[in-house]
Amino acid sequence: MRWYGKVLGFIAGWLLMRHPAGGLIGLAIGHAFDAGWFFRKGPDPYKELGVSETASDAEVERAYRRLITQYHPDRLEGVAEELRKQAQERASSINRAYETIQKERRKPSKD
């Protein structure tokens, strides 16, 4: 868990308001930044693959393989160009979601 937003927020709030209450307000804002409340990272990768956050690695892998074979543009040879582009966009979002989940699960927990 990050902590520097809280510290910097506390210091900045105290200095700007010249009162301990300003420090508390800054601390709250710093916590919100550390928690990522101000920056949305895009669509939920678990919803994109149709699995829950508690799904095992095998379940995530199965969902990914099922969806990517369904939407891979190379499997749609004779379809209209518009449908092929939609499938390509969907395949890209599936790949991004899978890579995001893999990175998240490999990352060591800092809590």
C-alpha distances in whole Angstrom, upper triangle without the diagonal:
4,6,10,11,11,13,15,16,17,19,20,21,23,25,26,27,28,27,25,24,23,20,19,20,18,15,15,15,13,10,12,11,8,8,11,14,16,16,17,17,21,22,20,21,22,24,26,27,28,25,23,19,20,23,24,24,27,28,25,28,31,30,29,32,34,33,34,37,38,37,37,40,42,43,44,47,50,48,48,46,44,43,42,40,38,38,36,34,33,32,30,28,28,27,24,23,23,22,19,19,19,17,14,16,16,13,11,8,6,5
4,6,7,8,10,12,13,14,16,17,18,20,22,23,24,25,25,23,22,21,18,18,18,15,13,14,13,10,9,11,9,6,8,10,13,15,15,17,17,21,23,22,22,24,26,27,28,30,28,26,22,23,26,27,26,30,30,28,30,33,32,31,34,36,35,35,39,39,38,38,41,43,44,45,48,51,49,48,46,44,43,43,40,38,38,37,34,33,33,31,28,29,28,25,24,25,23,20,20,21,18,16,18,18,14,14,11,8,9
4,6,6,7,9,10,11,13,14,16,17,19,20,22,22,22,19,19,18,15,15,15,13,10,12,12,8,8,11,10,7,10,12,14,16,17,19,20,24,26,25,26,27,29,31,32,33,31,29,25,27,29,30,30,34,34,31,34,37,36,35,38,40,38,39,42,43,42,42,44,46,48,49,52,54,52,52,49,47,47,46,43,42,42,40,37,37,37,34,32,33,32,28,28,29,27,24,24,25,22,20,22,22,18,17,15,11,11
4,5,5,6,8,10,11,12,14,15,16,18,20,20,20,18,19,17,14,15,15,12,10,12,12,8,9,12,10,8,11,13,15,16,17,20,20,24,27,26,27,29,31,32,34,35,33,31,28,29,32,33,32,36,36,34,36,39,37,36,40,42,40,40,44,44,43,43,45,47,49,49,52,55,53,52,50,48,47,46,43,42,42,40,38,37,38,35,33,34,33,29,29,30,28,25,26,27,23,21,24,24,20,19,17,14,14
4,6,5,6,8,10,10,12,14,15,16,18,19,19,17,17,15,12,13,12,9,8,9,8,4,6,8,6,6,9,11,12,12,14,17,18,22,25,24,26,28,29,31,32,34,32,30,27,29,32,33,33,36,36,33,36,38,37,36,39,41,39,39,43,43,41,42,44,46,48,48,51,53,51,50,48,46,45,45,42,40,41,39,36,36,36,34,31,33,32,28,28,29,28,24,25,27,24,22,24,25,21,21,19,16,16
4,6,5,6,9,10,10,12,14,15,16,17,17,14,14,13,10,10,10,7,5,7,7,4,5,8,8,7,10,12,13,14,16,19,21,24,27,26,28,29,31,32,34,35,34,31,28,30,32,34,34,38,37,35,37,40,38,38,41,43,41,41,45,45,44,44,46,49,50,51,54,56,54,53,51,48,48,47,45,43,43,42,39,38,39,36,34,35,34,31,30,32,30,27,27,29,26,24,26,26,23,22,19,16,15
4,5,5,6,9,10,11,12,14,16,16,16,13,14,13,9,10,12,8,7,10,10,7,9,12,11,10,14,16,17,17,19,22,24,27,30,29,31,33,34,36,37,38,37,34,31,33,35,36,36,40,40,38,40,43,41,40,44,46,44,44,48,48,47,47,49,51,53,54,56,59,56,56,53,51,51,50,47,46,46,45,41,41,42,39,37,38,37,34,33,34,32,29,30,31,28,26,28,28,25,23,21,18,17
4,5,5,6,8,10,11,12,14,15,15,14,15,12,10,11,12,8,8,11,10,7,10,12,11,11,14,15,17,16,18,22,23,27,29,30,31,33,35,36,38,39,38,35,32,34,37,38,38,41,41,38,41,44,42,41,44,46,44,44,48,48,46,47,48,51,52,53,56,58,56,55,52,50,50,49,46,45,45,44,40,41,41,38,36,37,37,33,33,34,32,29,31,32,28,27,29,29,26,25,23,20,20
4,6,5,6,8,10,10,12,13,13,12,12,9,7,8,8,4,5,8,6,5,8,10,9,10,13,14,15,14,17,20,22,26,28,28,31,32,33,35,37,38,37,34,31,33,36,38,38,41,41,38,41,43,42,41,44,46,43,44,48,48,46,46,48,51,52,53,55,57,55,54,51,49,49,49,45,44,45,43,40,40,41,38,35,37,37,33,32,35,33,29,31,32,29,27,30,30,27,26,24,21,20
4,6,5,6,9,10,11,11,11,9,9,7,4,6,7,4,4,8,9,7,10,12,12,13,15,17,17,18,20,23,26,29,31,31,33,35,36,37,40,40,39,36,33,35,38,40,40,44,43,41,43,46,44,43,47,48,46,47,51,51,49,50,51,54,55,56,59,61,58,57,55,52,52,52,49,47,48,47,43,43,44,41,39,40,40,36,35,37,36,32,33,35,32,29,32,32,29,28,25,22,21
4,6,5,6,9,10,10,11,10,11,9,6,9,10,7,8,12,11,10,13,15,15,15,18,20,20,20,22,26,28,31,34,34,36,37,39,40,42,43,42,39,36,38,41,42,42,46,46,43,45,48,47,46,49,51,49,49,53,53,51,51,53,56,57,58,60,63,60,59,57,54,54,54,51,49,50,48,45,45,46,43,41,42,42,38,38,39,37,34,35,37,33,31,34,34,30,30,27,24,23
4,6,5,6,8,9,11,11,12,8,7,10,10,6,9,12,10,10,13,15,14,15,18,19,19,18,20,24,26,30,32,33,35,37,38,39,41,42,42,39,36,39,41,43,43,46,46,43,45,48,46,45,49,50,48,48,52,52,50,50,52,54,56,56,59,61,58,57,55,52,52,52,49,47,48,47,43,44,45,42,39,41,41,37,37,39,37,34,35,37,34,32,35,35,31,31,29,26,25
4,5,5,6,8,8,8,8,4,4,7,6,4,7,10,9,10,13,14,14,16,18,19,19,18,21,24,27,30,33,33,35,37,38,39,42,42,41,39,36,38,41,43,43,47,46,43,46,49,47,46,49,51,48,49,53,52,50,51,53,56,57,57,60,62,59,58,55,53,53,53,50,48,49,48,44,44,46,43,40,42,42,38,38,40,38,35,36,38,35,33,35,36,33,32,30,27,26
4,6,5,5,6,6,7,5,4,8,8,7,9,12,12,12,15,17,17,18,21,22,22,22,24,28,30,33,36,36,39,40,41,43,45,46,44,42,39,41,44,45,46,49,49,46,49,52,50,49,52,54,52,52,56,56,54,55,56,59,60,61,63,65,63,61,59,56,57,56,53,52,53,51,48,48,49,46,44,45,45,41,41,43,41,38,39,41,37,35,38,38,35,34,31,28,27
4,6,5,8,9,11,8,8,11,11,10,12,15,14,14,17,19,19,20,23,24,24,23,25,29,31,34,37,38,40,42,43,44,46,47,46,44,41,43,46,48,48,51,51,48,50,53,51,50,54,55,53,53,57,57,55,55,57,60,61,61,64,66,63,62,59,57,57,57,54,52,53,52,48,49,50,47,44,46,46,42,42,44,42,39,40,42,39,37,40,40,36,35,33,30,29
4,6,8,10,11,7,9,12,11,9,13,15,14,14,18,18,18,20,23,23,23,21,24,28,30,33,36,37,39,41,42,43,46,46,46,44,41,43,46,48,48,51,50,48,50,53,51,50,53,55,52,52,56,56,54,54,55,58,60,60,63,64,62,60,58,55,55,55,52,51,52,50,47,47,49,46,43,45,45,41,41,44,42,39,40,42,39,37,40,40,37,36,34,31,31
4,5,8,8,5,8,10,10,10,13,14,14,15,18,19,20,22,24,24,24,22,26,29,32,35,37,38,41,42,43,44,47,47,47,44,42,44,47,49,49,53,52,49,52,54,52,51,55,56,53,54,58,57,55,56,57,60,62,62,64,66,63,62,59,57,57,57,54,52,54,52,49,49,50,48,45,47,47,43,43,45,44,40,42,44,41,39,41,42,38,38,36,33,31
4,7,9,7,8,12,12,12,14,16,17,17,20,21,22,23,26,27,26,25,28,32,35,38,40,41,43,45,45,47,49,50,49,47,44,46,49,50,51,54,54,51,54,56,54,53,57,58,56,57,60,60,58,59,60,63,65,65,67,69,66,65,63,60,60,60,57,55,57,55,52,52,53,50,48,50,50,46,45,48,46,42,44,45,42,40,43,43,40,39,37,33,32
4,5,5,7,9,10,11,13,15,16,17,19,21,22,23,25,26,26,25,29,32,34,37,40,40,43,44,45,46,49,49,48,45,42,44,47,49,50,53,53,50,53,56,54,53,57,58,56,56,60,60,58,59,60,63,65,65,68,69,67,65,63,60,60,60,57,56,57,55,52,52,53,50,48,50,50,46,45,47,46,42,43,45,42,40,42,43,39,38,36,32,31
4,5,5,7,9,10,11,13,14,15,17,19,20,21,23,25,24,24,27,31,33,36,38,38,41,42,43,45,47,47,46,43,40,41,45,46,47,51,50,48,51,53,51,51,55,56,54,54,58,58,56,57,59,62,63,63,66,68,66,65,62,60,59,59,56,55,56,54,51,51,52,49,46,48,48,44,43,45,44,40,41,43,40,38,40,41,37,36,33,30,28
4,5,5,6,9,10,11,13,14,15,17,19,20,21,23,22,22,26,28,31,34,36,36,39,40,40,42,45,45,44,41,38,40,43,45,46,50,48,46,49,52,50,49,53,54,52,53,56,56,54,56,57,60,61,61,64,66,63,62,60,57,57,57,54,52,53,52,49,49,50,47,45,46,46,43,42,44,43,39,40,42,39,37,39,40,37,36,33,30,28
4,5,5,6,8,10,11,12,14,15,17,18,20,21,20,20,23,26,29,32,34,35,37,39,39,41,43,44,43,40,37,39,43,44,45,49,48,45,48,51,48,48,52,53,50,51,55,54,53,54,55,58,59,59,62,64,61,60,58,55,55,55,52,50,51,50,47,47,48,45,43,44,44,41,40,42,41,37,38,40,38,35,38,39,35,34,32,29,27
4,5,5,6,9,10,10,12,14,15,16,18,20,19,20,23,26,28,31,34,34,36,37,38,40,42,43,41,39,36,38,41,42,43,47,46,43,46,49,47,46,50,51,49,50,53,53,52,53,54,57,58,59,62,63,61,60,58,55,55,55,52,50,51,50,46,46,47,44,42,43,43,39,38,41,39,36,36,38,35,33,35,36,32,32,29,26,24
4,5,5,6,9,10,10,12,14,15,16,19,18,18,22,24,27,30,32,32,34,35,36,38,40,40,39,36,33,35,38,40,41,45,44,41,44,47,45,45,48,49,47,48,52,52,50,51,53,56,57,57,60,62,59,59,56,54,53,54,51,49,49,48,45,45,46,43,40,42,42,38,37,39,38,34,35,37,34,32,34,35,31,31,28,25,23
4,5,5,6,9,10,11,13,14,15,17,16,16,19,22,25,28,30,30,33,34,34,36,39,39,38,35,33,35,38,40,41,44,43,41,44,46,44,43,47,48,46,47,50,50,48,49,51,54,55,55,58,60,57,56,54,51,51,51,48,46,47,46,43,42,44,41,38,40,40,37,35,38,37,33,34,36,34,31,34,35,31,31,28,25,24
4,5,5,6,8,10,11,12,14,15,15,15,18,21,23,27,29,29,32,33,34,35,38,38,37,35,32,34,37,39,39,43,42,40,42,45,43,42,46,47,45,45,49,49,47,48,49,52,54,54,57,59,56,55,53,50,50,50,47,45,46,45,41,41,42,40,37,38,39,35,34,36,35,31,32,34,32,29,32,33,29,29,26,23,22
4,5,5,6,9,10,10,12,14,14,15,18,21,23,26,28,28,30,31,33,34,36,37,35,33,30,32,35,36,37,41,40,37,40,43,41,40,44,45,43,44,48,48,46,47,49,52,53,53,56,58,56,55,53,50,50,50,47,45,45,44,41,41,41,39,36,37,37,34,33,35,33,30,31,32,30,27,29,30,27,26,23,20,19
4,5,5,6,9,10,11,13,11,13,16,18,21,24,26,26,28,29,30,32,34,34,33,30,28,30,33,35,36,39,38,36,39,41,39,38,42,43,41,42,46,45,44,45,47,50,51,51,54,56,53,53,50,48,47,47,45,42,43,42,39,38,40,37,34,35,36,32,31,33,32,28,29,31,29,26,29,30,27,26,23,21,19
4,5,5,6,9,10,11,10,10,13,16,19,22,24,24,27,28,29,30,33,33,33,30,28,30,33,35,35,39,38,35,38,40,38,37,41,42,40,40,44,44,42,43,45,48,49,49,52,54,51,50,48,45,45,45,42,40,41,40,37,36,38,35,32,34,34,30,29,32,31,27,28,30,28,25,28,29,26,26,23,21,20
4,5,5,6,9,10,10,11,13,16,18,22,24,24,26,28,29,30,32,33,32,30,27,29,32,33,34,37,36,34,36,39,37,36,40,41,39,40,43,43,42,43,44,47,48,49,52,54,51,50,48,45,45,45,42,40,41,40,36,36,37,34,32,33,33,29,28,30,29,25,27,28,26,23,26,27,23,23,21,18,17
4,5,5,6,9,9,11,13,15,17,21,23,22,24,25,27,28,30,31,29,27,24,26,29,31,31,35,34,31,34,37,35,34,38,39,37,38,42,42,40,41,43,46,47,48,51,53,50,49,47,45,44,44,41,39,40,39,35,35,36,33,30,32,32,28,27,29,28,24,24,27,24,21,24,25,22,21,18,16,15
4,5,5,6,5,7,10,12,15,18,20,19,22,23,24,26,28,29,28,25,23,25,28,30,30,34,32,30,33,35,33,32,36,37,35,36,40,39,38,39,41,44,45,45,48,50,47,46,44,42,41,41,38,36,37,36,33,32,33,31,28,29,30,26,25,27,26,22,23,26,23,21,23,25,22,22,19,18,16
4,5,5,6,6,8,11,13,17,19,19,21,23,24,25,28,29,28,26,23,26,28,30,30,33,32,30,32,35,33,32,35,37,34,35,39,39,37,38,39,42,43,44,46,49,46,45,43,40,40,40,37,35,36,34,31,31,32,29,26,28,28,24,24,26,24,21,22,24,22,19,22,23,20,21,19,17,16
4,5,8,9,10,13,14,17,20,19,21,22,24,25,27,28,27,25,21,24,26,28,28,31,31,28,30,33,31,31,34,36,34,34,38,38,36,37,39,42,43,44,47,49,47,46,44,41,41,40,38,36,36,35,32,31,32,29,27,28,27,24,23,25,23,20,20,22,19,17,20,21,17,17,15,13,13
4,6,8,9,11,12,15,17,16,18,19,21,22,24,25,24,21,18,21,23,25,25,29,28,25,28,31,29,28,32,33,31,32,36,36,34,35,37,40,41,42,45,47,45,44,42,40,39,39,36,34,34,33,30,29,30,28,25,26,26,22,21,23,22,18,19,21,18,16,18,20,17,17,14,13,12
4,6,6,7,9,12,14,14,16,18,19,20,23,24,23,21,18,21,23,25,25,29,27,25,27,30,28,27,30,32,29,30,34,34,32,33,35,38,39,39,42,44,42,41,39,36,36,36,33,31,31,30,27,26,27,25,22,23,23,20,19,21,20,16,17,20,17,15,18,20,17,18,16,15,15
4,6,7,10,12,14,15,17,19,19,21,23,24,23,21,19,22,24,27,27,30,29,26,29,31,29,28,32,33,30,31,35,34,33,34,36,39,40,40,43,45,42,41,39,36,36,36,33,31,32,31,28,27,28,26,23,24,25,22,20,23,22,19,20,22,20,18,21,23,20,21,19,18,18
4,7,10,12,15,16,19,21,21,22,25,26,26,24,22,25,27,29,29,32,31,28,31,33,30,29,33,34,31,32,35,35,33,34,35,39,40,40,42,44,41,40,38,35,35,35,32,30,31,30,27,27,28,26,23,25,25,22,21,24,23,19,21,24,22,20,23,25,22,23,22,21,20
4,6,9,12,13,16,18,19,19,22,23,23,22,20,23,25,27,27,30,29,25,28,30,27,26,30,31,28,28,32,32,30,31,32,35,36,36,39,41,38,37,35,32,32,32,29,27,28,27,24,24,25,22,19,22,22,18,18,21,20,16,18,21,19,17,21,22,20,22,20,20,20
4,6,8,10,13,15,15,16,19,20,20,19,18,21,23,25,25,27,26,23,25,27,24,23,27,27,25,25,29,28,26,27,29,32,33,33,36,38,35,34,32,29,29,29,26,24,25,24,21,20,22,19,16,18,19,15,15,18,17,14,16,19,17,16,19,21,19,22,20,21,21
4,7,8,10,13,14,13,16,18,18,18,16,20,21,22,22,25,23,20,22,24,22,20,24,25,22,22,26,26,24,24,26,29,30,30,33,35,33,32,30,28,27,27,24,22,23,21,18,18,19,16,13,15,16,12,11,15,14,11,13,16,14,13,16,18,17,19,19,19,20
4,7,9,12,11,11,14,16,17,17,16,20,20,22,22,24,22,19,21,23,20,18,22,22,19,20,23,23,21,22,23,27,27,27,30,32,30,29,27,24,24,24,21,19,19,18,15,15,16,14,11,13,14,11,10,14,14,11,13,16,15,15,18,20,19,22,21,23,23
4,6,9,8,7,11,12,14,14,14,17,18,20,20,22,20,16,19,20,17,16,19,20,17,18,21,20,18,20,22,25,25,25,29,30,28,27,26,23,22,22,20,17,18,17,14,13,14,13,9,11,13,10,8,12,13,11,12,16,16,15,17,20,20,22,22,24,24
4,5,5,6,9,10,10,10,10,14,14,17,17,19,16,14,16,18,15,14,18,18,16,17,21,20,19,21,23,26,26,26,30,32,29,29,28,25,24,24,22,19,19,19,16,14,15,14,11,11,13,11,8,11,12,10,10,13,14,12,15,18,18,20,19,21,22
4,5,5,6,9,9,10,9,13,12,14,14,16,14,10,13,15,12,11,15,15,13,14,18,17,16,18,20,23,23,24,28,30,28,28,27,25,23,22,21,18,17,17,15,13,13,12,9,8,10,8,4,7,9,7,7,10,11,10,12,15,16,19,19,21,22
4,5,5,6,5,6,6,9,9,12,12,14,11,8,12,13,10,10,14,14,13,15,18,17,17,19,22,24,24,25,29,31,29,29,28,26,24,24,23,20,19,19,17,14,15,15,11,10,12,11,7,8,11,9,8,11,13,11,12,16,17,19,19,22,22
4,5,5,6,7,9,12,11,15,15,16,13,11,14,14,11,12,15,14,12,15,18,17,16,19,21,24,24,24,28,29,27,27,27,24,22,22,21,18,17,18,16,13,14,15,11,10,13,12,9,11,14,12,11,15,16,15,16,19,20,23,22,25,25
4,6,8,10,11,15,13,16,15,16,14,11,13,13,10,9,13,12,10,12,15,14,13,15,18,21,20,21,24,26,24,24,23,21,19,19,18,15,14,15,12,9,11,11,8,6,10,9,6,9,12,11,11,14,16,15,16,19,20,23,23,26,26
4,6,9,10,13,11,13,12,13,10,7,9,10,6,6,10,9,7,10,13,12,12,14,17,20,19,20,24,26,24,25,24,23,20,20,19,16,15,15,14,11,11,12,9,7,9,10,7,8,11,11,10,12,15,15,15,18,20,23,23,26,27
4,7,10,12,10,13,13,14,10,9,11,11,7,9,12,11,9,12,15,14,14,17,20,22,21,22,26,27,25,26,26,24,21,22,21,18,17,18,17,13,14,15,12,10,13,14,10,11,15,14,12,15,18,17,17,20,22,24,24,27,27
4,7,8,6,9,11,11,8,7,10,10,7,10,13,12,12,14,17,16,17,19,23,25,24,25,29,31,29,30,30,28,25,25,25,22,20,21,20,16,16,18,15,12,14,15,11,11,14,14,11,14,16,15,15,18,20,22,21,25,25
4,5,5,9,11,12,9,9,13,13,11,13,16,16,15,18,20,20,21,23,26,28,27,29,32,34,32,33,33,31,28,28,28,25,23,24,22,19,19,20,17,15,17,17,13,13,16,14,11,14,16,14,14,17,19,20,19,22,22
4,6,9,10,13,11,9,13,14,13,14,17,18,17,19,22,22,23,24,28,30,29,31,34,36,34,35,35,33,30,30,29,26,25,25,23,20,20,20,17,16,17,16,12,12,14,12,9,12,14,11,11,14,15,17,16,19,18
4,6,9,11,10,10,13,14,14,15,18,19,19,21,23,24,25,26,30,32,31,32,36,38,36,38,37,35,33,32,32,29,27,28,26,23,23,23,21,18,19,19,15,15,17,15,11,13,16,13,11,15,16,17,16,19,18
4,7,8,6,6,10,11,10,12,15,15,16,18,20,21,22,23,27,29,28,29,33,35,34,35,35,33,31,30,30,27,25,26,25,21,21,21,19,16,17,18,14,13,15,14,11,12,15,13,11,15,17,18,18,21,21
4,5,5,6,9,10,11,12,14,15,17,18,20,21,23,24,27,29,28,30,33,36,35,37,36,35,32,31,31,29,26,27,26,23,22,22,20,17,18,18,15,13,15,15,11,11,15,13,10,13,16,17,17,21,21
4,5,5,6,9,10,10,12,14,15,16,18,20,21,22,25,26,26,28,31,34,33,35,34,33,31,29,29,27,25,25,24,21,20,20,19,16,15,16,13,11,12,13,9,9,12,12,9,11,14,16,17,21,21
4,5,5,6,9,10,11,12,14,15,16,18,20,21,24,25,24,27,30,32,32,34,34,33,30,29,29,27,24,24,25,22,20,21,20,16,16,18,15,12,14,16,12,12,15,15,13,14,18,19,21,24,25
4,5,5,6,9,10,11,12,14,16,17,18,20,23,24,23,25,29,31,30,32,32,31,28,27,27,25,22,23,23,20,18,20,18,15,15,17,14,12,15,15,12,12,16,16,14,16,19,21,21,25,26
4,5,5,6,9,10,11,12,14,15,16,17,21,22,22,24,27,30,29,30,30,29,26,25,25,23,20,20,20,17,15,16,15,11,12,13,10,8,11,12,9,9,13,13,11,14,17,19,20,23,24
4,6,5,6,9,10,10,12,14,15,16,19,20,20,22,25,28,27,29,29,28,25,24,24,23,20,20,20,17,15,16,15,11,11,13,11,8,11,13,10,10,14,14,13,14,18,20,22,25,26
4,5,5,6,9,10,11,12,14,15,19,20,18,21,24,27,26,28,28,27,24,23,24,22,19,20,20,17,15,17,16,12,13,16,14,11,14,16,13,13,17,18,16,18,21,24,25,28,29
4,6,5,6,8,10,11,12,14,18,19,18,20,23,25,24,26,26,25,22,21,22,19,16,17,17,14,13,15,13,10,11,14,11,9,13,14,12,13,17,17,16,18,21,24,25,28,29
4,5,5,6,8,10,11,11,15,16,16,18,21,24,23,24,24,23,20,19,19,17,15,15,15,12,10,12,11,7,8,11,9,7,10,12,11,11,15,16,15,17,20,23,24,27,29
4,6,5,6,8,10,10,14,15,14,16,19,22,22,24,24,23,20,19,20,18,15,15,16,13,11,13,13,10,10,13,12,10,13,15,14,14,17,19,18,19,22,25,27,30,32
4,6,6,6,9,10,14,15,13,15,18,21,20,22,23,22,19,18,19,17,14,15,16,13,11,14,14,10,12,15,14,12,15,17,16,17,20,21,20,22,25,28,29,33,34
4,5,5,6,8,12,13,12,14,17,19,18,20,20,19,16,15,16,14,11,12,13,9,8,11,11,7,10,13,11,11,14,16,15,16,19,20,20,22,25,28,29,32,33
4,5,5,5,9,11,10,12,15,18,17,19,18,18,15,14,14,13,10,10,11,9,6,9,10,7,8,11,11,10,13,15,15,16,18,20,20,22,24,28,29,32,34
4,6,5,9,9,8,10,13,16,16,18,18,18,15,14,15,14,11,12,14,11,9,12,13,11,11,15,15,14,16,19,19,19,22,23,23,25,27,31,32,35,37
4,6,9,10,8,9,13,15,14,16,17,16,13,12,14,12,9,11,13,10,9,13,13,11,13,16,16,15,18,20,20,21,24,25,25,27,29,32,34,37,38
4,6,9,8,8,12,14,12,14,14,13,10,9,10,9,5,7,9,7,6,9,10,9,11,14,14,14,17,19,19,20,23,24,25,26,28,32,33,36,37
4,6,6,7,10,13,12,14,14,14,11,9,10,10,6,7,9,8,6,9,11,10,10,14,15,14,16,19,19,20,22,24,25,26,28,32,33,36,38
4,5,5,7,10,10,11,10,11,9,6,8,9,6,5,9,9,8,10,13,13,13,16,17,17,19,21,23,23,25,27,28,29,31,35,36,39,41
4,5,6,10,11,13,12,14,12,9,11,13,10,9,13,13,11,13,16,15,15,18,20,19,20,23,24,24,26,29,29,30,32,36,38,41,43
4,6,9,10,13,13,15,12,9,12,13,10,11,14,13,11,14,17,15,16,19,20,20,22,24,25,25,27,29,30,31,33,37,39,42,43
4,6,6,9,10,11,9,7,10,11,8,10,13,13,12,15,17,16,17,20,22,21,23,26,27,27,29,31,32,33,35,39,41,43,45
4,6,9,10,12,11,8,12,13,11,12,16,16,15,18,20,20,20,23,25,24,26,29,30,30,32,34,35,36,38,42,43,46,48
4,7,9,12,10,9,13,14,13,14,17,18,17,20,22,22,23,26,27,27,29,31,32,33,35,37,38,39,41,45,46,49,51
4,6,8,7,7,10,11,10,12,15,15,16,18,20,20,22,24,25,26,28,30,31,32,34,36,37,38,40,44,45,48,49
4,5,5,6,9,10,11,12,15,16,16,19,20,21,23,25,26,27,29,30,32,33,35,36,38,39,41,44,46,48,49
4,5,5,6,9,10,10,12,14,15,16,18,20,21,23,24,26,27,29,30,31,33,35,36,37,39,43,44,46,48
4,5,5,6,9,10,11,12,14,15,17,18,20,21,23,24,26,27,29,30,32,33,35,36,38,41,42,44,46
4,5,5,6,9,10,10,12,14,15,16,18,20,21,22,24,26,27,28,30,31,33,35,36,40,41,43,44
4,5,5,6,9,10,10,12,14,15,16,18,20,21,22,24,26,27,28,30,32,33,34,38,39,42,43
4,5,5,6,9,10,11,12,14,15,17,18,20,21,23,24,26,27,29,30,32,33,37,38,40,42
4,5,5,6,9,10,11,12,14,15,17,18,20,21,23,24,26,27,29,30,32,35,36,38,40
4,5,5,6,9,10,10,12,14,15,16,18,20,21,22,24,26,27,28,30,34,35,37,39
4,5,5,6,9,10,10,12,14,15,16,18,20,21,22,24,26,27,29,32,34,36,38
4,5,5,6,9,10,11,12,14,15,16,19,20,21,22,24,26,27,31,32,34,35
4,5,5,6,9,10,11,12,14,15,17,18,20,21,23,24,26,29,30,33,34
4,5,5,6,9,10,11,12,14,15,16,18,20,21,23,24,28,29,32,33
4,5,5,6,9,10,11,12,14,15,16,18,20,21,22,26,28,30,32
4,5,5,6,9,10,10,12,14,15,16,18,20,21,25,26,28,29
4,5,5,6,9,10,11,12,14,15,17,18,20,24,25,27,29
4,5,5,6,9,10,11,12,14,15,16,18,22,23,26,28
4,5,5,6,9,10,10,12,14,15,16,20,21,24,25
4,6,5,6,9,10,11,12,14,15,19,20,22,24
4,5,5,6,9,10,11,12,14,18,19,22,24
4,5,5,6,8,10,11,12,16,18,20,22
4,5,5,6,9,10,11,14,15,18,20
4,6,5,6,9,10,13,14,17,18
4,5,5,6,9,12,14,17,19
4,6,5,6,10,12,14,17
4,6,5,8,9,12,14
4,6,8,9,13,14
4,6,9,12,15
4,6,9,12
4,6,9
4,6
4
